[in-house]
Amino acid sequence: MAPITATESGAAAGRSVLEGAFLLLESLREQEQAGLAALAGATGLPKTTAYRLLEQLAGLGAVERHGTSYRMGSRIFRLGRDWQPHPGLRLAAAGPLRRLAQSTGATAGICVLREGRTFAAQGLPGMTDELAPFRPGTVWPWTTAAGKLLVATATTDLPLGPLHSSWQREAAAIRDAATAVDREELVPGVCCVATPVLLPHGEAVGAVCAMVTPSFDLRKLTDAVTRTGRAISAGLTAAASRQRLLQ
């Protein structure tokens, strides 16, 4: 299989070969299955470049060929399913998240901020699944309860664009309460409460969030989510202490 040439790489609007490959993978994630013309059009890559990249990705198992169409490959699934925002977070969160979901019936999970959006990293099904399914890899605007909490507590600038005039006041209230609440602001029929998961030095590595229907008592949910966040944070602290002892 012929490699991408420098001429072809330059023709792709100055994009690197690696960037072109990721553009194709992102497009396949959005379209699920698509032909060469659709993928080239969606990514802005010349058809010849897109074809060569797709064939190389197929050879690596990152893409699967089905007739004249392409799908995401099993190798990407195997690699991606082990991703987590911080080492040990999945293990530390498993028990507390399960107890939160069982005690409240809520759809519960861990969210992080990636590329200016709320990204679902780990979750369990619950009462709002039909309205707002929570699956690892699901992406929402940053204006979710979890996203607002993580933006309000961020220590660096984030790629969010202009913020509304009342944001600084809202962010201060979120920091004071250490929780953020969404009362059907993003999805009608879905309320959400989020609280941070903290590393030992106090940095928020993610947010625990729980989604319920509007009839649920949000004060009780806030208490349950806060306890869950503290339990996961304590688990991360304990894991860090064990790691230091082993070094």
Secondary structure, DSSP 8 states (H G I E B T S, - for coil): -----HHHHHHTTT--HHHHHHHHHHHHHHHSEEEHHHHHHHHT--HHHHHHHHHHHHHTTSEEEETTEEEE-HHHHHHHTT--SSTTHHHHHHHHHHHHHHHH--EEEEEEEETTEEEEEEEE--TTTTTS---TT-EEETTSHHHHHHHHT-SS--S-----TTHHHHHHHHHHHT-EEEESSSSTT-EEEEEEEE-TTS-EEEEEEEEE-TTS-HHHHHHHHHHHHHHHHHHHHHHHHHHHHH-
